[in-house]
Amino acid sequence: MLLVSAVVVMLGATPIGAKIWSGFPEYSSWLQTIFTTAGMRGIMIGASLGATVTALRIIFGIDKSYFGGQ
């Protein structure tokens, strides 16, 4: 499935793909939009969870210092 998606995206980005079939550019942009949105959503969820956990560790004093303090 990944290989088919990659071929569609590559053919949609080249003029020869549009000459073979006019649907390649449309499907290519659709695939790029869907996968980019999903990737951005995953990165944002991971970053927000990491920031929240770090903030809670600092607030509750669970975080240990790397500089040798208590």
KAGIMO-V472421 format. One record per pair of residues at least 12 apart in sequence whose ideal C-beta (glycine too) atoms are under 10 Angstrom apart, sorted by the first residue. I is the first residue (numbers start at 0). J is the second residue. If there is no record, write none. Layout:
I,J
I,J
This chain:
3,30
4,26
4,27
4,30
4,31
4,33
4,34
5,30
6,23
6,27
7,20
7,22
7,23
7,24
7,26
7,27
7,29
7,30
7,31
8,23
8,26
8,27
8,28
8,29
8,30
8,31
8,34
9,23
9,27
10,22
10,23
10,24
10,26
10,27
11,23
11,24
11,25
11,26
11,27
11,28
11,29
11,30
11,31
12,24
12,27
12,28
12,31
13,27
